[in-house]
Amino acid sequence: QVQLVESGGGLVQAGGSLRLSCAASGTIFSINTMGWFRQPPGKQRELVATITSGDSTVYADSVKGRFTISRDSAKNTVYLQMNSLKPEDAAAYYCSARRGGSWFYWGQGTQVTVSS
């Protein structure tokens, strides 16, 4: 089992920044890819960014150049640095860990609110 705990959400003005953290614990050796997803109110959950154990990253087009995913292996933590935030970035953000071929483990989510 893997446990994921997100933190760092909050209220920020448009143009501002936030850094989300996702602390992983448990059988993390089974995980090779971590990701951040988000779900705006009334919409489907969407992929924001992923990072592999080899530090390869992928970003949604909507966040490229503004968001950066990174990880600290020593702390078993994945981060999402969000800059130049827009009102459309407001959502519940979820951390997830991939096992095998699916996003298997999920955190409880952290809310990001962006005021215009």
N, C-alpha and C positions, 0 to 999 in steps of 0.2 A: 504493500500500500504506500501511496505517496500523499502527503498532505501539503496543500498550498494555501498560503495566507497572504492576501494582498493588503497593501496599505498605501497611503499617500494621496488618496483622492481628496476632493474638496471643491470650494468655490473660488473661481479665478476670473478676472476680467479678460475680455477678448484681447489677444495679443500677449497675454501672460504665459507663464510656464508652470508646469507641475512635474514632479517625478514620482512615478508609481514604483512600488517594490513588491516583489513576490518571493516570499521565503518558502523554500521547499524542505520537507523532512520526510523521513521514511526510507523506502527502498529506492533511493534516487539513482542508483547505479543502472536501473532499468530504463532510465529516461535519456533520450538522445536529442530531443527537440522540445523547446519550450516556446510558448506563444502568448500573445496578448490578443484578446478579442474584446469587442464592445457591443453593447446593445442599447441603442437609443430607445426612448419610450415609444411603444407601439410599432417597433420595427424588429427585424430579425437580427440575430447576433451575426456579426461580421468579423472577419480576421483583420487584425491591425498590423501585427508584425510577428515574425518568428526568428528564433536563433537556435542553431545547432550546437552540439558539443564542440564542433570545430570552428565555432564563431561565424558560420555563414548566416547571413541575415536576409530576410525577405520582408518587404513592406507593401501595404496597400497603397495604391496610387494616390489616394486622398491624403496620405500622411507623409509621403516621401519628401525629404528635405526639411521636415518639421519635427518628426519623431525619431528617436534613436533607441533601439533595443540593445541591451548589453547584459552581461552576466558576470558575477563574481563567484567563481567555483569554490573558493575557500569559505565563502559564506552561504553557499547553496542558494543564492539569491539572483533573481533576474529583475532588471530594471526597465522602465519605459520612461525616457525623458521626453516630455512633450513641450515643445516651444511654439510660439506664434499660434496659440490656441484660438479656435474659432467657435462661434456658438454651435455650429454643426458637429463639433467634437464632443459635445455634452452627451454622456451616456453612462451606463454602468459598465465598468471595465473588469474583465475577468482574465485571470491567469490560467493557463492550461498546460498540461504536460502530455506529450505524445508517447504512447506505448504501442509498439507494433505499428499498425496502420491507421490508428485512430487517436483522436484527442480524448484521452481516457480519463484523466484526472482534471478536476476543476476547483478553483478557489471559490470563495463565497461572493466575491465581487467588491468593487469599491466605486463609489459614485463620483463622477466628475461633472461639475456644473460650470458652464461658461456664460458669464453675463455680457451682454452687448453694450 
